[in-house]
Amino acid sequence: MLDSEVEAPAPHEAPSSPSSIPRRRRRGMLLGGTAVLAVGAAGALYATQSGESSTPAKSASSLPTVSVVRTDMVNTRDVDGTLGYSGNYSVLAAGSGRITWLPAAGDVIAQGKRVYGVNGRDVPLLYGTTPFWRDLKQGMTNGRDVLELEQNLDKLGYGSGITVDRSFTAATAEAVKDWQEDRGVTRTGVVGLDSVIVQPGPIRVTELKAVPGAPAGGVLLTATGTERVVTVQLAVSDQKLAKKGAEVQVTLPGGKKAKGRIASVGTVATAESTNSKSQTGEGTQNATVPVYITLDKASGAGDLEHAPVTAGFSSAVHKNVLAVPINALLASSDSSYSVNVVNAAGTVRSVPVELGIFAGDKVEVSGSLTAGAKVQVPQS
C-alpha cells in the first residue's frame, strides 16, 4: 500500500479514534467461518462463534430475528405404507339356479341391499359374524344365527313386534313375512340358507368372479369393508412406537395431510426376504409387523383406491417447552450450541443452550431464555 493511500473502513464499522477504543478488547462474533452440522435427518448451516460477547447491534451483522416460543414438541418417525380398505371378503353363492344380476367393481352395498340376483330373485346383505348354516323358521332350536336375523330385522325397521334374542317365535315369522312382502318375494316367514348373504358390515366390491348366466355356486365376487385403512410394515425394533389408539399423521400423494389412529398392531413378524448374498441373520434383523391405521375422516383420502402414503409415528412428545428455529443455532468447535439474543436496545448476547427434540424446522432448547425473547436467524 502506498503511503498516500488510506484504507477504507470495513462495512458496518465506524472509523475508530484513540479515545473510542475501549481498554478491554472487544470479542466479536466470527461470521466469516461456517460449520455444517447434521442434526437428526437434516443438515443445517450454522455460524461458528468464537466467544461470548455483548455487542451493539450496529456493529454486528444486520440479521432478522424471531421469537422464542413455548409449545408442545412432537418428534416423529416416518414410515412408508399403503392406503386401502379394511377387510378382505369372499362372497359365496349357496344353492341352485342361475345368476341373473351382479354388482360392478367399486359398488358399495349396505345392510338390506341386493348383493346379487339368482333366478330373478334378489339376495340381500345382512350384517353378522356367523354365516347362516340352516333355514331359519318358527319352531327351530335357539341359536346365534336367529339372534343375528332378529338384529337385522330390527335395524331394517321390522322389529317392533319381536324380542331380539336367540329364539325364532311367531312374532319373528311375522316380521320376516313383512320384510319379504316389501322385497316382492313370497311371504313364507322362512329365511332360506341361500336367500341372504351375511358379512360383518357394508362391503365394497373389488372383483367379480362370475358372470350373469353362470350357475349360482362358489365364489361370486371379492370385497373389502368401506373403512379407509393405512397398512404399514413397521420394523420390530420400532414396535414400541405403535400403541393402539395413538394418533398418526398420514401424508397422502400430493402432500395432503390426514389424521389417523392406530387401530391394531399385528402379532406375527415377517422376516425380510434374503438371497445367497445376504448376511446370516439379516432377514430376522429387518423383520416387520403390520400396523393398521384408520383415518379420522375417510373423506380426507378422496377417491384414492390404493396409494403409497407416509405414516408419521410419534416417537417423543415434550409439552410446554421452549423452541427456536433450527437455523438460529450456533455451533462451537467444542460441539456446544448457543443462540444470539437481541434485546430491545439492539444489544446482541450469546446464550448457551441445551438441545432437546427436533420437530419440523424447530428444535427444543433450554437455557437462560424466556418465551418471546428475540433470537437472530440467518437471512434467507
Order of alpha helices (4+ residues) and beta strands (2+ residues): beta-beta-beta-beta-beta-beta-beta-beta-beta-beta-alpha-alpha-beta-beta-beta-beta-beta-beta-alpha-beta-beta-beta-beta-beta-beta-beta
